[in-house]
Amino acid sequence: MTRFVLDASVALAWVVDQNPNPYAESVRQRIRAGAKPVVPALWQLEVANTLVLVRRRKILNEDEVEEGLDYFQAFASTIAEIDGNFPTIREAFQVSKEAGLTAYDAVYFDLARRESLPLATLDKTLRESAVKAGLSAF
């Protein structure tokens, strides 16, 4: 079984985007084929926050947001492996500083590096920082 770190940007594309990114769709297909996504616990908050924002901006209606919440709740409880090992404040700051990332993205970067896992992301800065650090893309 192939394990990999799944950034919220990829998963959110499955629900929020009218025409999901082809890369995001290929990641979803690989999960269906047995790849195991690993997400930091922060992932759940990022997903919830994005659903709040897309609801507020009327990108998705109430029913679509509810469907997204149901989907991600099931995904988190039955498919994803949730990693609860947060870096300390200082560690997150240091990784952010070294890699040129937000502290939020540094959590994904740190997880991929710590577990030696490939990283699936649509975030250009996170992807470039990961490649630069020798992490593989999923």
JOJOLIN-V761548 format. One record per backbone hydrogen bond with DSSP energy under -1.0 kcal/mol. CO is the residue of the C=O (numbers start at 0). NH is the residue of the N-H. Records with the same first field share a line. If there is no record, write none. Layout:
CO->NH  NH
This chain:
1->35
3->37
4->119
6->9  10
7->11
8->12
11->15
20->24
21->25
22->26
23->27
24->28
25->29
26->30
27->31
28->32
29->34
30->33
35->3
36->80
37->5
38->82
39->42
40->43
41->45
42->46
43->47
44->48
45->49
46->50
47->51
48->52
49->53
50->54
51->55
52->56
53->58  59
54->57
60->64
61->65
62->66
63->67
64->68
65->69
66->70
67->71
68->72
69->73
70->74
71->75
72->76
73->77
74->78  79
80->38
82->40
83->85
87->91
88->92
89->93
90->94
91->95
92->96
93->97
94->98
95->99  100
101->105
104->108
105->109
106->110
107->111
108->112
109->113
110->114
111->116
117->4
118->137
119->6
122->126
123->127
124->128
125->129
126->130
127->131
128->132
129->134
130->133
135->118
